[in-house]
């Protein structure tokens, strides 16, 4: 009887011990499999989030617009890769959204392409044609909007979802110009089935500026601040690991279903480490003004509004 009591007490202690508690966060991620959007998945598979007593329930969306809506509605706690223009727009309209980190800076990873047998070889050839972006409010939507204004295009922007669905639409002739991000599309490029028409960095409003964000809901930030702080700590630790340990390439390759050489090409060719640094939003003053130019906001957000919107947990 005494031994039974001791065993039961030990089990109860283990269950209640904070060291064994695993808190859950629901995460919405725009675009499954892109290098930058895989931090949460790779970190969880590597046990990094578990080390911080976190379990992530990860939902994948078709783009930053869907991710943002999931956060605003409270369906998830954190959104990964929400387009910065969409977030500024939602915030200016009073949506309960807060920024907890930069997700990607620069747009060199994004590219627009046509089928190899298409007459479209540059953006100048798109008059009267369709050009793809993922979802309304996404970074690709912002870039296509910038393309239209910067190059005075007469193309028709169309939401096509993620890279696999977009590729199908391009190759079947439903869409004239598709969008993608490595590793998606690299094989078709190598095989000569598609040609690049433009890079995300061709939109000068997005070159070398933060284009996607990590976001949360106001209520989640208030009620789960300690968990969100731990998430960001694990997120930063995962990024460090992804650029320092070859094992990370193996984990990422297995997750996406690609070879390790393609995984390495994706990381080294398109995503320098600083591009996914979550601690700094680059070019904010310009971005705020561009949001007005591209009609995402009616007026530039004030310093007070930005201070309330952007609440990045400090490194510890």
N, C-alpha and C positions, 0 to 999 in steps of 0.2 A: 504493500500500500504506500509506504514511504517512497519507494522507488518510482511508483506511478505518479505520485504528486510532484516529485522532483522533475520528472520528464515532462509533465504537463506544464509546469512552471517555466521550464527552459524553452519549451515551444512557444508559449505565450510571450515570453520576453523577446524571443527572436522576431516574432511577428510585429510586435509593437516598437521594436528598436528603430530609431531614425536611420541608422546605418543600413538597414535592410529595406527601408521604405522606397518604393519606386513610384514616383509621381508621373502622371500621364499628361502630355500636351498633344492637342490635335493640331496638325500642321497641314496647310494647303500649299502645294508646290506647283507653280506654273511650268509645264513642260517636263515630263519624265525623261531622264537620261542625259540632259545637257550637263556638262562638267560643273558649271556654276550652281545649278539647281540640285546637284546630287550631294551636297555637303551633309544634309541631315541624314539621308539614306546611308551614305558611306560611313559616316560617324557612328550611326546606330549599329551597322553591321560589324564595325571594328570594336564595338564595346565602349566607345568614348562617352556616349550619352548615358549609358548604364552606369559608368563610373561616377557620373554626376547625379545618380539616382533619378534618371529620367527615362521614361518609355515614350516614344513618339508614335502616334497614330498618323500615318502620312496618307493624305489624299492627293492624287495628281489631277490637275485641271488642264484645260486646253490652252490656257494663257493667263497673263497677268490680270485681265479684266475679271475672269471667273474667280481667280484667287482673291482679288480685292473684295468681290461681292460676298464670298464665303466669310471673310474676316468681318466685314461691316455688319453682316447679319448675325454674327456671333456663333456661326456653325463650327468655326475653328478658332483656335487661340492665336495662331501665328500664320502669316502668309509670306511665302518665299517667292521673290521675283515679280512683284507687282510693279507695273510701269510707273515711273516717277510722275509723268504728266497726269495719268489717271488718278494717282493719289492726291496730287495738288488740287485737281478738279473736285474730287470727293470732299476733301477737307474744306475747300472754299464754300461748299454748299452745306457745311455743318455735319458731315458724316462722322461717326465716332471712330475715327481711325488715327493711329499714332505710328510713327516711324521708329523702329528700334535698331536699324542698321542699314548701311548701304549693302546691296546684293551684288551688283555688277557696275563697274565704271568703264566707260568706253563701249563702243559697239562693233568692234572688229570681229567679234564672233558671229554676228548675224550677217547673212548674205541673201541676196535676191537673185533668182536664176530663171532661165527659160530652157525649154527643151532644145536639144542640139539641132533639131531640124526646124526650129522656129526662126523667123526673120528678125526677131528681137535680139539685138546684141548690146543695147545700152538703154538707159532710162529714156533717152530721147526718142526711142522707137515705140513708146508705149501709148501714144495718143489713140484713144478709142479702145484700148485694151484693158484687161483686168489685171490688177496687182494685189497680191495677197498680204494679209497680216493675220495674226492669230485671233485675238478677241478685242473688243472695244475696251480702251483704257490700258492696253498692254504696251510694252516698250516698242514692239513691232508696229503697232498702230501709230504711236508717236512718231516713229521714224518715217513711215509711209506718209504721214501728214506733212512732215518736214520736207520729204522728197517733192511732194506736190507743189509746195510753195516755193522751195528753193529753185527747182528746175522748171517751174510753171508747167507742170504736167497736165495733160487732159485725160489721164488714165482713170479707171474706175476702181477704187479700193474695195476689196471684198474680204470679209472675215472667213478664214478657211480652217481654223483650229491649229493643231500641232503639225510638226514637220512631216510625219508619215502620211497623214490625211492630205496635207497640202501637195506632197509629191504625187500622190495618186491622181489628184485633180489636174496637176500640170501635165502629167504623162498621158492622161486621157483626153486632154484638150479642153477641159472645163474652165481652167484658169490659164492665163497667158504667162504671168510672172509669179513664181512661188517664192516662199521664204524658207530659210532653214538655219540651223546652227550645228556645228560639229558636235558629235560625230556623224549626225544625220546628213546625208548628201555627199559625204566624202567618196564613198564607193562609186556613186553615179558620176561624180566629177572625174574620178580616175578612169572610169570606163568610157568617158566621152559622151554620156547620155544627156548631160545637162551642161550649160555654160553659165558662169557667173555674170550677171548684169550689173550688180551694184553691191557694195559693202555698206554695212550700217554706218561706218565712219565717213561715207560719202555725204551723209547728212551732217553738215557742219555744226548744227545745233546740238548734236549728240556726241560728236567726237571728243574724246578725253573728258567727258562729263559723266556723272553717275546717271545710269539709265533705268536701273531696277532697284527695288528696295525690299527690306524686311519690314513687315508691318504687323500690328496687332490692333485689337479692339480696345477702346477706352476701358470698358468693364473688365476685360481680361487683364489689362495692365494694372488695374487697381486691386483686383482680387488674387492675381497670380504673379505679382511682381517678383517674388523670390524665385519662382520657377522660371520665369522669363529671363531673369539675370543668370540663372544656372544654364539655361539653354544657350545664351549668348557666350558664356564661358566655354561650354562644350563645343559650340560652333567654331569659335576662334581656334580652339585646340585641334579640332578636326582639320581646319584649313592648314595649319602648320604641319600636321601629319601628312596631308595629301601632297605636299610639296617637298617632303623630306624623306619619306619612306617608300621604296619601290613596291612594298606590299599594298599600298593604297591604290596603285594602278591595277593590281590584280583584283582587288575588291570592286573597283569601279567597272572594270571590264566584265566581270562576272555579272554584276548588276544590270548592265546595259545589253550584254550579249554580244560583245565585240572582242577583238583580239587585244592583247596588251600593247602591241606596237601602235594600233589605232588609238588606244586610250592615251598613250604617251604623245602621239602626234596631236591629239585633241588638246591636251593640257599645254604642251610646250609651244604649239603653234598658234594657239588662239586665246589662251588664258594665263597671262603672267600673273603671279601671285598677287600683286598689288591691285589687279583688276577686280578681285573678289574680297578685298579688304573691307570688312563691315564697319570700320570705325570712322570713316570720313566720307561725307557726301561732297563730291567735287563739282565746282562750278555752279553752286546754288544760286548766286545772284543772277547769273545769266539764265539759268533754267526757269527761275520765277518769272522773268520777263518774257522768255520764249513761250511759257504757258499762256500768256495773254495773246501773244502774236498768233499762236496756233489755236486760239479760242477754247482752251481748256479751262481758263479762269477769266472772269470779267475784269479783274484788276490784280496787280501783283499782291501776293500775300505779304502782310506786314511782318516786321521783326517779331512782334508779339505773337502773331499767328504761327510763324515758323517755330518759335521757341516752344509753343504749346504742342505743335505737331511732332517735332523731332525730339525724341527722348531716348537717345542711344545709351544703354547701360555702359558705364565706364569699365575699362579693363581692370581686373583685380589680380 
